[in-house]
Amino acid sequence: MDTRVIEALRAVLPEDELLMPGGLNFENYGRDETEDLFFAPDVVAKPRDVAGVQSVIRIAAQHNVPVVTRGGGTGLSGGALPVTGGIVLSTERLNRILEIDRDNFFVTVEPGVITQVLQEEVEQVGLFYPVDPASRGSCTIGGNVAENAGGPRALKYGTTKDYVYGLDVVLANGELVRYGGKRLKDVTGYNMTQLFVGSEGTLGVVVGIILKLMPLPTKRRTLLAPFGSLDDAARAVPAIMQRGVIPCALELMPQACLKAIEAKRGEAVPFSDSAACLLIEVDGHDEAMLEQEIETIGEALSDCNALDVNIAESAAQQAKLWAIRRAAGEAVKSISPYKEEDTVVPRSELPKLVRGVHDICDRHGIRMICYGHAGDGNLHVNLLREDMDSAEWERRTQLAIPEIFDLTVQLGGTISGEHGIGYVQRGYLPQGLSLAAIASLRAVKQALDPQGILNPHKVFPEEV
Ligand SMILES: Cc1cc2nc3c(=O)[nH]c(=O)nc-3n(C[C@H](O)[C@H](O)[C@H](O)COP(=O)(O)OP(=O)(O)OC[C@H]3O[C@@H](n4cnc5c(N)ncnc54)[C@H](O)[C@@H]3O)c2cc1C
């Protein structure tokens, strides 16, 4: 990188807001949680305030260098990777909760607030931020906005987009703009707030976020149900919903996933010899109503041949079941290098998707472990390389992945439910969107970032 860029950054940011190659943990900023990819940044900027962010963007625009915004670095599509170097702009010091508005049920935060920290703070005053990615202990609200993060509770409560009511954004020319605000109704111009949700750091840097809150549910029941076949477990998902119950979570963990969690945690996982388990949770304020819902769920489970129904009797048991589920991602990824596909279909098509991805991976000789948010039809399909040599791995996955996405689209789904397109999925975008739709996305990108400095080589396939 041109040394004038570094000089310009040094002139506007205090010394401790810049990290140079060789500095402490510098290499961490070249990775996220996507596969085993690494790209070295030229410099890392960690501004403490919005003015600092604006200065970084203005310098990048002036010198035409890439800026990759980074939150917690937990992304699974390579969104935060500086694939052509440049400036990594970390939001880790923009991490204040600015206001919890108990009258209007809104919270105003900086982007670097860790999701779990926000959840716990608002719960202290009886409020609830439901979006609950399994990475909540290390991902940021800014990253959640940029990826439109979901998680287990999306089934009942929706995803990040359903809570974002206002954004402060630093645009590609360094200007600061505010879209939306603490108001439930707003048709003043285009809905720009939502345009930035899921924009993966390619349209602007989110520096302030207003999120809607809910009353904190006071009661919660959690259960685990094992099945003798994966098909029965997948069938139980629509069967529960058809009876009119909307659980706040409905998670599928097939046997291979249960075994991986067991190995990673080094302790027994209940029913790990079953073909698959469903983790189901209902929440609300009325004990009698929850009891009724649990009964209805029990009927649906038994109609779909559940082998057992294990209801957590205490908050500690509930926490243990969730610790098991939240360990799934890391447990599967620790087996071997992997590629994860974030398929999503209408939930009634889940049994076909589960069967289909197994068939495809078997046919290509690839070991696969899937698990996911079955109630949303969102299945994480992990292809494991194990000891396959890298040329063969690339050859087989290049055949299998497009087939998985073709199947997903045929079933009415799409190629990413919650992890985004980022770097690693961009080549598959034409399977998820028509060429005309991609052209319209490009027009938006061109309008907001004409120099293409914001997170280049993301979202769009190179050749289209
Ligand atoms: C074990 C594990 C479990 C996971 N479980 C879930 C899950 O249940 N649900 C789910 O949805 N995801 C899940 N994820 C994926 C990941 O945690 C989410 O995508 C999360 O939203 C990323 O947040 P982050 O702060 O780590 O963002 P990063 O990885 O740092 O960045 C992700 C993208 O957001 C952009 N970005 C970050 N901050 C900003 C900002 N302030 N302004 C503009 N752009 C920005 C980056 O440029 C990048 O494109 C999981 C990941 C792991 C490793």
The ligand as an SDF file (V2000), in Angstrom:
LIG
                    3D

 53 58  0  0  0  0  0  0  0  0999 V2000
  -20.0630  -20.9530   15.7680 C   0  0  0  0  0  0  0  0  0  0  0  0
  -20.8440  -19.9770   14.9090 C   0  0  0  0  0  0  0  0  0  0  0  0
  -22.2210  -19.9670   14.9790 C   0  0  0  0  0  0  0  0  0  0  0  0
  -22.9580  -19.0860   14.1780 C   0  0  0  0  0  0  0  0  0  0  0  0
  -24.3130  -19.0920   14.3000 N   0  0  0  0  0  0  0  0  0  0  0  0
  -25.0350  -18.2220   13.5660 C   0  0  0  0  0  0  0  0  0  0  0  0
  -26.4600  -18.2030   13.6930 C   0  0  0  0  0  0  0  0  0  0  0  0
  -27.0620  -18.9490   14.4630 O   0  0  0  0  0  0  0  0  0  0  0  0
  -27.1350  -17.3110   12.9200 N   0  0  0  0  0  0  0  0  0  0  0  0
  -26.4930  -16.4530   12.0630 C   0  0  0  0  0  0  0  0  0  0  0  0
  -27.1630  -15.6610   11.4010 O   0  0  0  0  0  0  0  0  0  0  0  0
  -25.1590  -16.4650   11.9300 N   0  0  0  0  0  0  0  0  0  0  0  0
  -24.4120  -17.3170   12.6600 C   0  0  0  0  0  0  0  0  0  0  0  0
  -23.0490  -17.3200   12.5330 N   0  0  0  0  0  0  0  0  0  0  0  0
  -22.3920  -16.4220   11.5670 C   0  0  0  0  0  0  0  0  0  0  0  0
  -21.9320  -15.0520   12.1350 C   0  0  0  0  0  0  0  0  0  0  0  0
  -21.7800  -15.1040   13.5300 O   0  0  0  0  0  0  0  0  0  0  0  0
  -22.9170  -13.9620   11.7300 C   0  0  0  0  0  0  0  0  0  0  0  0
  -22.8820  -13.7730   10.3200 O   0  0  0  0  0  0  0  0  0  0  0  0
  -22.6700  -12.6070   12.4190 C   0  0  0  0  0  0  0  0  0  0  0  0
  -23.7320  -11.7310   12.0790 O   0  0  0  0  0  0  0  0  0  0  0  0
  -21.3440  -11.9590   12.0190 C   0  0  0  0  0  0  0  0  0  0  0  0
  -21.1110  -10.8820   12.9100 O   0  0  0  0  0  0  0  0  0  0  0  0
  -19.6330  -10.3540   13.1610 P   0  0  0  0  0  0  0  0  0  0  0  0
  -19.7140   -9.1840   14.0710 O   0  0  0  0  0  0  0  0  0  0  0  0
  -18.7440  -11.4470   13.5770 O   0  0  0  0  0  0  0  0  0  0  0  0
  -19.2640   -9.8470   11.6850 O   0  0  0  0  0  0  0  0  0  0  0  0
  -17.9380  -10.0500   10.8420 P   0  0  0  0  0  0  0  0  0  0  0  0
  -17.6760  -11.4830   10.5890 O   0  0  0  0  0  0  0  0  0  0  0  0
  -16.8440   -9.2430   11.4110 O   0  0  0  0  0  0  0  0  0  0  0  0
  -18.3970   -9.3580    9.4660 O   0  0  0  0  0  0  0  0  0  0  0  0
  -19.4340   -9.9270    8.7040 C   0  0  0  0  0  0  0  0  0  0  0  0
  -19.8110   -8.9600    7.5770 C   0  0  0  0  0  0  0  0  0  0  0  0
  -20.3840   -7.7840    8.1340 O   0  0  0  0  0  0  0  0  0  0  0  0
  -19.6940   -6.6270    7.6830 C   0  0  0  0  0  0  0  0  0  0  0  0
  -19.7430   -5.6810    8.8110 N   0  0  0  0  0  0  0  0  0  0  0  0
  -19.4260   -5.9160   10.1120 C   0  0  0  0  0  0  0  0  0  0  0  0
  -19.6670   -4.8180   10.8410 N   0  0  0  0  0  0  0  0  0  0  0  0
  -20.1430   -3.8730    9.9940 C   0  0  0  0  0  0  0  0  0  0  0  0
  -20.5550   -2.5210   10.1600 C   0  0  0  0  0  0  0  0  0  0  0  0
  -20.5470   -1.8970   11.3460 N   0  0  0  0  0  0  0  0  0  0  0  0
  -20.9740   -1.8480    9.0510 N   0  0  0  0  0  0  0  0  0  0  0  0
  -21.0060   -2.4330    7.8310 C   0  0  0  0  0  0  0  0  0  0  0  0
  -20.6150   -3.7060    7.6300 N   0  0  0  0  0  0  0  0  0  0  0  0
  -20.2000   -4.4060    8.6980 C   0  0  0  0  0  0  0  0  0  0  0  0
  -18.3080   -7.1180    7.3150 C   0  0  0  0  0  0  0  0  0  0  0  0
  -17.7030   -6.2730    6.3730 O   0  0  0  0  0  0  0  0  0  0  0  0
  -18.6300   -8.4840    6.7470 C   0  0  0  0  0  0  0  0  0  0  0  0
  -19.0490   -8.3630    5.4110 O   0  0  0  0  0  0  0  0  0  0  0  0
  -22.2860  -18.1970   13.3020 C   0  0  0  0  0  0  0  0  0  0  0  0
  -20.8860  -18.2030   13.2540 C   0  0  0  0  0  0  0  0  0  0  0  0
  -20.1690  -19.0810   14.0280 C   0  0  0  0  0  0  0  0  0  0  0  0
  -18.6730  -19.0690   13.9460 C   0  0  0  0  0  0  0  0  0  0  0  0
  1  2  1  0
  2  3  1  0
  2 52  2  0
  3  4  2  0
  4  5  1  0
  4 50  1  0
  5  6  2  0
  6  7  1  0
  6 13  1  0
  7  8  2  0
  7  9  1  0
  9 10  1  0
 10 11  2  0
 10 12  1  0
 12 13  2  0
 13 14  1  0
 14 15  1  0
 14 50  1  0
 15 16  1  0
 16 17  1  0
 16 18  1  0
 18 19  1  0
 18 20  1  0
 20 21  1  0
 20 22  1  0
 22 23  1  0
 23 24  1  0
 24 25  2  0
 24 26  1  0
 24 27  1  0
 27 28  1  0
 28 29  2  0
 28 30  1  0
 28 31  1  0
 31 32  1  0
 32 33  1  0
 33 34  1  0
 33 48  1  0
 34 35  1  0
 35 36  1  0
 35 46  1  0
 36 37  1  0
 36 45  1  0
 37 38  2  0
 38 39  1  0
 39 40  1  0
 39 45  2  0
 40 41  1  0
 40 42  2  0
 42 43  1  0
 43 44  2  0
 44 45  1  0
 46 47  1  0
 46 48  1  0
 48 49  1  0
 50 51  2  0
 51 52  1  0
 52 53  1  0
M  END
$$$$
